[in-house]
Structures are given as structure tokens and as C-alpha cells.
Amino acid sequence: MDANGARGEVVVSLAGAERRLCLTLGALAEMETVLACDGLVGLAERMRALSARDLIPVLAALLRGGGEKALADTLADTAVDPREAAEAVAKAFAAAA
């Protein structure tokens, strides 16, 4: 699986499979809504102290941004290692910088 670096995509390993993540405007909007943040500044502050409960919707939004809708919709029922999830989120944000 290849990632489009110009688009800010990254490929990560989640639950034993390669998955594509991308920080899109849609993903940011979804995160703002799910985490009840008011704007990007509020989202940035909230992202500095994510809880385990917050990690699932953030990762799901990044998966949807990367075109991985099927996994994103069933993520809560998928055996994803928490460390893998946190590293995947960090990698997606770093790629967008």
C-alpha cells in the first residue's frame, strides 16, 4: 500500500494490516465535533491530552480521511493495540505538518 505524501497520507499498521490515514479538513471537522472543541485552537489544546476514549474517534476520523471507511466504522469492535493507535495518530499529524 502506497501513501500520497503530497496529500499528507501515511500508511500505518493497525490490527495486523496496513491502513492509510490522512488529516483532511473533513477529519478535522469530525474531530472538533466529536471532541466538542470550538475551532482549531481548542482542538489543538484537546489533542495534547487525549484520553483512551478520545483516541477511537480521532483515529476513525483519520482513517476516513485516508479512505478507510469500513475500518473506521467498526473501529470500536476491532482489536487495535492502544500503542499502535497512538503512534498512528501522531504519525498522521506529523505528516500534515
Number of C-alpha atoms within 10 A of each C-alpha: 8 10 16 12 12 8 13 18 24 26 20 21 14 20 13 10 8 13 20 23 29 30 26 18 10 14 22 18 16 18 22 19 13 13 17 12 16 10 12 13 10 13 18 12 11 16 15 8 9 13 10 11 9 15 16 17 20 24 24 25 28 29 27 22 21 25 15 17 15 11 16 21 15 10 16 13 8 12 10 15 11 13 9 14 20 16 13 23 22 12 17 23 16 12 16 15 7
